Each structure stands twice: as C-alpha cells, then as structure tokens.
C-alpha cells in the first residue's frame, strides 16, 4: 500500500468531470474541512456549488465524509443536499464503506478527495479507492497539526519529484 496520492491537484475545482470519467470514476467521497472550505467557513461558496452541479450533471455521485461533527457537516451540506457522513473516524473504513453501499458504487469506481494523507488518503487505500489529494486551504496551527503536516511533507516531496507540481485534468 502506498501513501502516495493517485493525483494531487492545486484546488478541488481542478478535478473535472471529464477527468473523473476518464478514470472510470462514478462517485467521489469528499472531505469538507481544508479540502472544500476552511474550518471556519460554514457554507459552500458559489464556486463550490457550481462544481458539485457539474459533477451531478455528468452523473458522478458524491457524498460528504468528514471527521467533523454533524452540526458542521449538516450546515455545509444544506444547499448541496448530498448524502453526508459526519464523525467518520477516517482512516477507519466503516463509514466510507457505508457511503459506498448507499451510493451503490464499488471502490474501484470511486475516488476519495481530501487534504490529509493520514486520514483521507489512508481511508481510500484501506477501502481500495483511488486517492485524490489537494493542499490544505488554511491549516490549524496547533502542535498536533504542525506535526502531522511535517510527517506528510516527505511523502508529498517524493510525489512532486516524480510527477511535477500538480495533476492537470
């Protein structure tokens, strides 16, 4: 099992429906915090709403899977109306597998999108999904977060050395 993402994008909106279709992806399990929005942003932006609309128009299913609590996930999801899975405890796979079953998709036709290697990417790997990664939008500055990001740096440096800056869709 590799800790390298399958693709690393500068921003989630760089992931197009055509790119996903080209990979044979039917659904995305998507993290919210630092992937789609900073922690303190309660609602999706118009850009986020448009991106989800493009996914839906292309027939790509989506669900929000977050380690954050239900009140935060429900608030962010209110204008989106997606299936939500708060308190997911990623990288554990129980919630992700529940989301896959509810969407009616198989892991090989699904990708996970997140900003963290040791939660989002590991959960994808444990489930057998592709792992798409974006840099964090705005990280917390506690010791725990700085340590976790420091552990990710060498992994991402290897990815960049092999693949260049970012994936282009």
SVG drawing of the C-alpha trace seen along z (x, -y; Angstrom):
<svg xmlns="http://www.w3.org/2000/svg" viewBox="-31 -32 43 35">
<polyline fill="none" stroke="black" stroke-width="0.4" points="0.0,0.0 1.4,-3.4 0.9,-6.7 1.3,-8.5 -1.9,-10.0 -3.1,-8.9 -3.3,-12.5 -2.5,-15.8 -4.5,-18.9 -3.9,-22.6 -7.6,-23.0 -10.6,-20.8 -12.2,-22.7 -9.3,-21.4 -10.8,-18.0 -13.2,-18.0 -16.0,-15.5 -14.1,-14.6 -11.0,-13.8 -13.0,-11.5 -14.9,-9.9 -11.5,-9.2 -10.5,-7.3 -13.8,-5.3 -14.9,-7.1 -18.7,-7.0 -18.6,-8.6 -16.5,-10.8 -16.3,-10.6 -15.3,-14.1 -13.9,-15.7 -15.0,-19.2 -12.6,-20.9 -9.5,-22.3 -10.5,-20.4 -13.6,-22.3 -13.5,-25.1 -11.6,-26.4 -12.8,-25.1 -14.4,-28.5 -16.4,-28.7 -19.9,-27.4 -21.4,-27.4 -20.2,-26.4 -19.2,-29.2 -20.9,-29.7 -17.8,-28.1 -18.3,-25.0 -22.0,-24.8 -21.1,-25.1 -18.5,-22.3 -21.0,-20.0 -23.6,-20.9 -21.1,-19.9 -20.4,-16.6 -24.2,-15.9 -24.8,-16.9 -22.0,-14.4 -23.7,-11.7 -20.9,-11.5 -22.3,-10.7 -20.9,-12.5 -21.1,-12.2 -19.5,-14.3 -17.5,-12.2 -16.0,-14.2 -14.3,-13.6 -16.1,-16.8 -19.3,-16.7 -22.9,-16.5 -23.8,-20.2 -20.9,-21.4 -21.4,-18.8 -25.2,-19.4 -24.8,-23.2 -22.3,-23.0 -24.5,-20.4 -27.8,-22.3 -27.6,-23.9 -26.0,-20.8 -28.4,-18.1 -25.8,-15.3 -25.6,-12.2 -23.5,-13.1 -21.3,-11.0 -20.1,-13.1 -17.9,-11.8 -16.4,-9.3 -13.3,-8.5 -11.1,-8.3 -8.8,-6.5 -11.1,-3.8 -13.2,-2.4 -16.6,-1.6 -18.2,-4.9 -16.6,-5.0 -17.9,-1.5 -21.4,-2.6 -21.2,-5.6 -20.1,-3.3 -23.1,-1.0 -25.5,-3.9 -24.3,-5.3 -24.4,-1.9 -20.8,-2.0 -17.8,0.2 -14.4,-1.0 -12.7,-0.5 -15.1,-3.0 -14.9,-5.5 -12.3,-8.1 -11.8,-9.8 -10.9,-13.5 -9.3,-15.1 -6.3,-17.2 -4.7,-14.7 -2.6,-11.7 -3.1,-10.0 -6.9,-10.3 -8.4,-10.8 -5.7,-9.0 -5.3,-6.1 -9.1,-5.6 -9.2,-5.5 -6.3,-3.0 -7.9,-0.7 -11.1,-0.7 -9.5,-0.1 -10.4,-3.5 -8.3,-6.0 -7.0,-8.8 -7.1,-12.4 -5.4,-15.0 -5.4,-18.8 -3.2,-21.0 -4.9,-22.2 -6.7,-25.6 -5.8,-27.0 -4.4,-24.8 -4.8,-25.0 -1.5,-26.0 -1.5,-23.7 1.4,-21.5 -0.6,-18.4 -1.4,-19.9 2.1,-21.2 3.5,-17.7 1.0,-15.9 1.8,-18.2 5.5,-17.7 5.0,-14.0 3.3,-14.5 6.0,-16.7 8.5,-14.0 5.7,-11.9 4.5,-14.9 8.0,-15.8 8.5,-12.4 5.2,-12.7 6.3,-16.1 9.8,-14.9 8.2,-12.1 5.1,-13.9 5.9,-17.6 3.8,-20.3 0.2,-19.2 -2.0,-16.9 -3.8,-18.6 -7.2,-17.3"/>
</svg>
